[in-house]
Amino acid sequence: MDLDFDIKELLNTGETLISLQKAGEGNMNLVFRAKTNQRSFIIKQSKPYVVKYPSIPAPLDRTETEYLFYLAIKKSNFLKERSPKILDFIAKKHLLLMEDLGEIEDYGKIYKKPIIKEPIIIELLAYLSNLHQISGVDFPDNLDMRKLNHEHIFQIPFEEGNGIDLDKIQPGLKKLA
């Protein structure tokens, strides 16, 4: 594991680590689930590169931006109740510690079979509606991260010889590109 911090520094008095393992398949950050004799929590750390592709540089301050997002949504009870609690943020280590919501799956599967049931759609729309009602938030412009995303969504997939099978993403996309 590519940890550059001492896990013991994150534990409470009398708390002992039982296990530390990857918490899913992360792309951008190192993400671990720590289980102790008292609790389970998620550790997220940004690196100066994309963790899944270490040759790709990435903004190091992305966990700080995520932390600021979680601080902002605390203004809304609706959003706060639907988001993990932030336990700590250690800026000098780019570490975000958050409540462990358990071993749940992400929604990546909707790209293969895009059927979402109506109650989930209603919940997602309510979340977005509440999110857009938050005012007075002074987020960083996050320009480096926006540029990175743009490059990997709109440029690299369409370059010849990039090694990406576009037809796996969407049948016929390779020919279109």
N, C-alpha and C positions, 0 to 999 in steps of 0.2 A: 504494500500500500504506500502511496506517495504522500505520506503525512509529514508535514514540516512543523508540527506542534506536538506538545506532550498532552496526550488525552487526559492525564491526571489533573492537568490545570483546569479542565472543564467540569470536574466532578465536585459535588458538594462534600462537606465534611462528613466522614463516615460512609461515603458512597464508594463502592468498588465496581470496577468494570467486569461484566460477565462475558460480553461479546461485542465485537466491532466488525461490521460487514458492510459491503456495498449495499446501498438502498436503491436498487433498480439500476437500469441502464441509463446513466446520465451522459449527455453530450458535452455540455459546456463546463460543468463544475465537477469537483470531487464531491460525492454525496454518500455519507455513511449513516448507518443506523447503529447507535450505541445503546446497548442494554446493560443496565446496572442492577444492583440489588435493590434500587429504589424506583427506577423509572426507565423509560425508553425515550430517546430523543434523536433528532436528525441533525447531523453536522454537514454543513455545506461550505465548501471553500473554493474560491475562485483562484485560478492560476493565470499567469500571463499568456496562456495558450488555451486552445480548445482541448479539453481533457481527452475526448475521444480521438482527436487528430492533433497530437502535440506539435506537429510542424506548422499549424495554423495559429498565428498570434491572435490574442483576444484581449480586450480591455480588462485590467485587473480589478477595477472598481465595480464590477457588475453585482457582486453580493451586496455592496453598499447601496446601490440603486434599488435592489430588491428589498433591502431593509427599509429604505425610505418609503417604498410602496406600502409595506406592511404597517408602518407608522401612520401613513395617510389614511388607510382604510379603517383604522381604529375609530375614525370620526363617525363611521356608520355602523350601528349595531348589526344591521343585516349582513354587511360584508365581514365584520369582525367574527360573527358567529359561524361563518362559512370558510374561515381561513385558519391556518395553523397559528398558534400563539408563538410569538417570538420570545425565546428564553434569554438570549444574549446576542450581542454583536460585538466582535472583537476586531476593530478596524485594522490594527497593525498586522493581523494575521489573515485578514479577509475571510473571517469565519462568521457564519450565521448559524446560530443554534436555534432550532425550532421544535415545537411539539411534534411528536410522532403520531401521525394519523392512522398508523397501522399499515399492513401490507395490502395495499389496494392497487388496482390496475389503472393505468392512464387511459386516455381516450384515443390513443394511436390507432386502435382497431377501426375507428370510424372512417379512416381513409380507404380501407379495404371493403368495408360493407357499411356505407354511410346511412345507417338507419338509426335515428335517435328518437326515442319515444317522447311523446308530447310533454309529460311532466318534467323531463330533463330539459327540453327546449324552453319551457316556461321558466324553470329555475335559472338557466343560463341567461335568458333575456332579463330576468329580474336582477341578476347579479350585475350585468352590464349597465342596466338602467341606474342602479344604485351607485355604481362606480363613476358614472358620468355626472352624477349629482354632487360629487365631492368638489368643493371649491377651496381656493387658498392654498393649493399644494405647490410648492416650489421644487419641482424635480430638476435634477441636472438634465441637460439636453441629451446626454447619453449618445452623442453623435458617433463615437467610435463603434459602439455596439450596433447602432442603426446601419452604419456603413458595412460592417461585417455581415449582418443579416442580409442586406441588399445584395452584396456580392455573392453570397451562397444560395440565395433564392433566385435571383434574376440574371446573374452573369455566368458563374461557373457551370451550372447544369447545361448551359447551351454552348459551351466551348467544345470544339472538337477534341477528341482524345482525352477527355477528363476522367474516363474510367467509370462513369456513372451510367447504369442501364436505365435510361429514361422511360423505356416501355414498362419497367417494373413499377414506376411511379404512376404512370397513366398510359395504357395501351395507345400506341400511335404518336406519342410525344416525341420519340426519337426522329421520326420522319418529319414531323412538324418543325422541330428545332433545326 
